[in-house]
Amino acid sequence: MKCTLATAVIATAFAAVAERPADAQTRNPFEGNAQAISNGAAMFRNRCAGCHGPDARGYLGPDLTGFWANGGTDDRMFSIVRRGVPGTEMIGADPQRVIDRDIWQTVAYVRTLGTVAAAPPTGDAVNGERVFRANCGSCHVVNGRGGHLGPDLSRIGSARPRGGLTGKIRGTSAIIRPGYEPVTIVTKTGERIRGVKKNEDEFSIQIMDMRERLQGYLKSNLAEFTLDKQSVMPAYGPDRLSDRDLDDLLRYLASLRASAEATR
């Protein structure tokens, strides 16, 4: 009976929000609903924790716990989940697989975690951009400028938490973004080539080499083909990048989220 009643309450709340105009600011119909929050917690663990961490404090994706304390709203979070964030790995939830009710319940759960405002940002973004251009710009593009061996970082501030970026820059993170898996191939003539894998099928492989040239090879013409565990991105330890310059670089990368939000 209790489960039936809880289900009925959730269904009633969802029906109420479905009648609201699509462009109106919508209050989460499950805010404070214990059963919905419990359901949302389970869905978060299954669908979201892999990117945002089990406690929503960020992993591959950003920390979500300060969203409301920093001015976010339930309907804004709903929109992000439903539509995704262009230019990042945050894709929109498929309406055929994830109904609105599931998103609202997940948002209700995450909101229970959002009690602390984010720490004030540190670092000098102006110097951070100079550091980026000197060390990163040959491989990464930002707003149409830069190299293409690594991922486009134009909106990285919307997709990666500070801790995740630090780990990648310092070389302590083993995570490699799909589409940029490092490979080493050796041709039958003895030529050794390193790059990132772009496409592969049963008979051939296409890579972008370290000079950003797209190269295709028949596997039958290769003496060796290795998927490397070490990213082609070098590790920037304190001997190569001081803590101060790292702080400035992180401030600059975090600022790139603004360009993503300005387009929505």
N, C-alpha and C positions, 0 to 999 in steps of 0.2 A: 504493500500500500504506500509506504514512504517513497519508494522508487517511482511508483506510478504518479504520485502527487508531484514529486520533484520534476519529473519529465513533463507533466502538464504545465507547471509553472514556466519552465524553460520554453516550451512551445508557444505559450501565450505571449511571453515577452518577445520572442522572435517575430511572431505575427504582428505585434504592435509596431516594431521598428520597420518591418517590410512595407508598412503603409506610409511611411514618411517620404517626403520628396527626396530624390537622389542627391540634390545639391544642398540640402539643409544639413547643418551640423547635427550629428546624431549622437545621442547619449547611448552608451553601451547598455542594451537591455538586460544584460546579465551582471552588471556591476554589483558586487557584494553578494551574489548568489552562490552559496557554498557548494552546491552540487555542480553548477556550471564551472566554478573555479577548479574543482577537482577534475572535471572532464578536461578542462583547458590545460591543466598540469600534465595530464597523460599525453595529450596531443602535442604539447610543447616538447616533451621528452622524445617523442617519436619523430617529429617533423622539423624541429627547430634547433634542438640542443647540439646537433652535429656542427652547426655553424656558430651559434651564439653561446655555446657552453651550457652545461647542465644547470647552472645558476643564473643564466642570462647575462653574465658579466663579460661576455665576449670571448671569441676564440678565432674563427675565421671571419665571422661577421662581428659587427660592433656590439658594445655593451648596451643593453636595453634598459637597465635598471634606473637610469637617470632621465629617461625620456619624458616622463610626466613632470618631474621636478624642474625640468628645463623648458617647460611651456608646451609640451606635447599634449595631444588630446586623443581620446579613444578612437574617434573617427579618422583622425590622421594616421594612427597606427593601423587601423583596419585597411585604409586605402593603400598603405605601403605593402601590406601583406597581399592584398588582392591584386594590385597592379605591378608590384615590384619596383625596383629602382633602376632606371635606364643606365646602361653603361657599367653595371656591377653584376656580381654573381647572384644578387637578390632578384630572382625571377618571380613574376606574379603567380599566385596560386590558381591552378586550373579549376574553373567553376564546375567542371564535370566531375572532379574528384574531391574538391574541398568546398563545401557549401558555406554560405555566409555564417550560419549559426556556429560552425566549428571555429571560424576565425574570431567571432565575437567572444566565444568562451575562452579561447586562447589568450586574447587580449585582456580579458578579465583576470586571468591568472597572472600574466606578466605584470599587470598593474599592481598586484599585491607585493611585487618585489621592488617596485620603483619608489623608494623612500628617501634616497640620498641624491642630492644634486651633484653633478660632475664637478671634479676639482677644477679650479681656475686654470686655464691653459698657460703654459710656460713656453719660453723660447721666442726667437725673433724670426717671423715668417719671411722677412725680406732677405736676411742672411741665409735662411733655410732654402730659399729659391736659388741663391747663388751656389750653395752646397749641392743642391740637386743638379743644376746644370753642369757643374764640374765633375760630378761623380756618377750620376744616374741618367742624364739626358741622352747619352749615346745609345742607350738600350731601351729606354722607356719614353713614350710620348705623353705629353701633357698639353691639352688644348691644341692639338695639331702640330706640335713642335717636338721633335726628338726622334729616337730610334724605335725599332719595332721588334727587336729580338726578345724583349720582355713585354709583359702586359701593359696596356694603356692604363695610366694612372690618373687620368683627368678627373675621376670621381672617387679616388681611393679613400678619401675622408669619409664617404658615406658607407664604405664597405668593410673597413678594417679598423679594429681598435688600436690604440696606441701601443699596447703590449705586443700585439701581433706584428705590427710594423717593426717594432724594435727587434723582435726575434728574427725577423727576416733580414733586416739590415745587418745585424751583428752575426748572423750565420748560425744562430742557435735553433732556428726552426727548420724542420725537415719537410714542411709542407710545400708541395709544388703544385701550382695551379694547372688544371687540365688544359691541354693545348700547348703547354710549354715544358713538357717532359724532356729532360736532357738525354741525348743519345750520342753514342760514338759508333761510327761505322768505319770499317776497313775494307777497301776494295781489293780485288784479286791482284791488282798491280802494286799493292802495298800502301796506297794513300790512306792516311788516317784523318777523318773529318769529325769534328764535334759540332753539335748544334742542338736545336730543339725540334721535336717531332711535330709535324703538322698534320699529316695524313698517313694512313697505313692500311693496306689490304693484304690478302694472302700472298700476293706476288711482288708487291712493290712498297716502297716507303718514300715519303716526301719530307724533307727537313729544311729548316732555315739554318744555314751555317753561321759561324761567328762573324761573318762579314755581311750578314743579312741577305744572303743570296738564297733563293728557293731552289732546291736541288732535288731531283727525283732519281731514284735508283731501283733497278730490278734486283730483288733479293738473290736471284741466281748469280748475279755478278759481284756479290759481296763475299768476302772471306770471313767477315765478322760483323755482328750487329749487336750492340749492347745498350740496354736501357740503364742509364746511370742513376745512382742514388743521390749524387751530389749535383745541386743546381748549377747552371752555368753562371749564375749570379755570384760574384765573389763575396766573401765575408768581410764586412767592414768593422774590424776590431778597433779598440781604442788607439792602436798604433797607426791606423789609417784614417780614423774619424773620431775626433775628440768627443767627450760627453757633451760639451757645450754645442758643438756643431751638430751632433745627433739631435739634441733637444730642439735646435732651430729647424732642422730638417723635418722632424716630426710635426712641429707647429705648421710648417708650410704644407705638408701633405694633408694634415687635418683640415686646413683651410680650403682644400679643393672640394670639400663637400658642398660648399656654397654654390658652385657652378652647377652641380647636379640639382639642387633644390630650386635654383632660379628657373630651370627649364620646365618645372611642373606647375 
